[in-house]
Amino acid sequence: MGILRIRIALVTAMGTLVAITAGDIFDQRRWELLIAPIVIGIVAMLVAAQGRIVRFTGSAATIVVGVVAATLLADGDFTDALEAFTSGPQRLLTTEWPSPARPDLIATTALGLGVLVALAAWLARQVRLHLAPLLPIVAAQTLVIALSAPGGTRMMMLIPLGVIAVCFALLRPGVSVRERWTQIQGERRAIPMTVFVFTLTGA
């Protein structure tokens, strides 16, 4: 479970970086967006050894908590939080750039981040498809970039995302941390893969 919790912590870190970048949707930093990925990641690590029902319930509950907390911190109310689950996505997609920092739109953004980070944490235990958790992170970052147009997002965030992604790729689940570290030390492809990812990220 040690390496699984590390993998969940890494996808949580990536989700947090995406949440920071998501402030560009509103052309300002919105720190309340950090609540959803952080809370979801912490709970996912705590219940990592539990069954599917407990893990699913924990993920669903923390998504709701993250959305409500972000809404309240943005001076909204429970009605704004509820709208994130109904008409929020349509409202967010139809606003001009930058989107107004309304509580319902912030709640919708928090919901999207929460769902994608929860999905990445859920997939973190995959052994054969051990890179699958990166797909929700890529999707989240792509949506943030798209919603931040035409002003664009701060692309420098891709560099730390790339670094964490390399660390994540090296930590295949199913073995202990010590065993994986021994394997990495003898892995000849680690350095070329790292150089490739940094080059791609820089490009």
N, C-alpha and C positions, 0 to 999 in steps of 0.2 A: 504493500500500500504506500510505501514511502515514495517510490518513483511516480506513482499515480498522483499523489498529492502535489508533487513538484510540477507535474505536467498541468494540473489544474491551476496551480499558482501562476504558471507561465502564460496560459491562455487568459487568465484574469488580468495579468499585467498588460497583455496586448489589448484586451478589451478596455482597460482603463486609459491607455494611450489613445485609442479610437474615440473614447468618450471626451477626452480633452480636445481632440481635433474637431469633434462634433459641434463645439462652440462656434465654429466658423459658419455653420448654418445660420446662426443668428448674428454673425459678424462681431461676436464678443465671447469671452470665456464664460461658460456656464458651469460652474463647479458642482452644481447639484446633479449634473449628469453622471458624476463619478460614483454616486451612491449605488446605483443598480449593479454595475459590474463588480464592484468591490464586495457588496453584501452577498451577491450570488456566488462569487468565488469562495468566500469564506465558508458559507453554508455547504457548498459542494465539497469542500475539503473535509468538513466535519462529518458529513454523512457518506463519505466515499466508500466506507466498508459496509454500508447498509444495503438492503435489498432495493429492487427497482421501484417499488411503491413508495418507500420512504424517500428515495432520491428524487423521484418525480414530484412528490408532494412538496418536498423542500424547495425544489426549483420553482414550481408554480407559485408557492407562497412568497418566496423572495422576489420574484418578478413583480408581484402585486405590491409588496412592501417598498421596493425600489421606486416604482412609479408614483405611489402615493407620497413618499418622502420627497422626491424631486418636485412634485407638484406643490406641496406645502411650502417648501423652501423657496419656490418661485412665486410665493404669495398667491397661490391658487387655493382651490378647495376640492372637496371630494367629487364635485360635479365635473371639474376639469380633468381629474384623474379618470373618471368613468368615460369621458369622451375620448380619451386616448385609446380605449378598447373598441370604440364604435366609429365615429366620424373623424377621429384624429388623423389617421393616415391620409385620407382624402384632403383634409384641410392643409396638411403639411406639404403635400405634393402640388397644391394649387396656389400657394402663396408665392409672391415674387421674392427675389433675393435682395437683401437678406431677409429671411423670414422674421416676422416680429416675435419678440421674446415673450409670447403669451404663455400662460401656464399650461393651457391645453396642448400647445405645440411642443413645449418642453417635456410634458408628460408623454407625448407620443414618441418623441425622440428617445426618452428614457426607456420606454417600452420596447422599441426596436433594438436598442443596445442590450437590454436585459435578456430578451429572447435569444439573440444570437450568441451572447456570452454563455447563457445557460446551455444552449445546444452544443457549443464548443466544449464546455466542461463535461457534458454528458458523453460526448464522443471521445473524450480523453482516455478512456479505458480500452479503446480499440487496439488490438494487437496487430492484426493483419493490415488494417487501414490506419496505421498509426499517425498519418499526416492529415486524416480527415478533419480533426478539430480546427485546422487552419482555414478550412473553407468558409465557416461562418465569420471568422475574423476578416478574411478577404472581402466577403460580401458586405460586412458592416462598413469597412473602410471605403469600399467602392460606392456605397450609398451615400456616405458622408461627403465624398468628393463630388458626387453628382448633385446632391442637394446644396452644396456650397457654390455651385456655378452661378454667374460667370466670374465672381471674384476669386474663386478657387480656394483651396485649403492649403495649410502650411505643409508642404510636401516633405519637409525635413523630418517629420514624424515617421516617415517610412524607414528611416535609418535605424532607430531603436527597435521598430517593429521587425525589421529584418534580422537584427542581432538576436532578439528573443526567439524568432522563428527558427534560427539555426540551432540555438540551444534546445528548443523543443524537439526538433527533428532528430537530434542526437540521443534523446531519451525515449527509446522504445519501451513500452510497458511490457510487463510479464516477467521481469527479472528484478533483482534487488539493485539498489543504488550502487553498491560496491561492485557487483558483477558487471553492471553497465559501464562503470568507470573503467574497469579493466579492459572491457571490449573496446571502448573509445580510444584508449591509449594505443591499441594495436590496429586501429582503423585507419587505413591509408586514404580513404576517400573523404575523411573529415575536413582536411585542409583545402583540397580543391573545391569541395562543396561550399565551404565557408567563403572562399574567394569569389565563387560564382554568385552566391547570394548577395554579397556586398556590392559586386559589380552591377548586378541587376537592379538592386535597390538604388545605388547611386545614379544609374542611368534613368 
